Amino acid sequence: MALPRKQLLPILVLVLASYYYSARDEFRPEMLRGKRVIVTGASKGIGEEVAYHLARMGAHVVLTARSEGALQKVVSRCLELGAASAHSVPGSMEDTTFAETFVDTAARLLGGLDMLILNHIMASSLELFGADVLSVRRTLEVNFLSYVVLSVAAQPLLRPRNGSVVVVSSMADTAMEAVAGILSAEAAPKQECALEIIKAGALRREEIFYGRPSWVQLLLLNPGRRVLELFSLHHYNLDKLTKPEAWP
């Protein structure tokens, strides 16, 4: 029996999306050899594992987090694993001044920048909102504003080298431990997640979702949204969006 015409389009979109997202360039560890990489939130969890993977690949790394002692241990381990160089710059992303100057400090240590991996986060309460506006402001400063500040500071360094900004959001081991008893989803192994994060940055993936089964990844990638965005572009004057000086 032939499918109704109205069902063909969504099926076609799913098939094309599946083909598109399954087409992967080949990742090779040597892609990171000698690359200069910043990793935030690198004292534990997924950030620590990202640092170790980069070290094994022979990258130069600058690591940051609040805990200086924990960072020093990670730096030492990175050097043991074969990092081309490894440095730590402890600090809190609640401090706007630190966020503004950190990228320049790291770039001076590295002699440039090829990749910025943003992995730091301030834990947010999962309780109902209790009118604590100060807590909301702190969360926004660390989990959003500092990401913007760091990305803006890194752009002039990354652009000439076709570098990458990688933003991490994970449900790996450490993150799931923090919400034990509240969220029952299965934790993803942080070592594997960390490697996929590096691959995504090296291959300049717009988005990557790690997990099983594969159909969940396809739904998260939301091919329908991409198709709608494509069709909606003709409503916009891109010249005026990208060149404000052309506005009347």
Summary of the structure (lengths in Angstrom):
residues: 248
radius of gyration: 20.5
end to end distance: 56.6
largest distance: 67.4
contacts: 678
relative contact order: 0.13
helix: 56%
strand: 10%
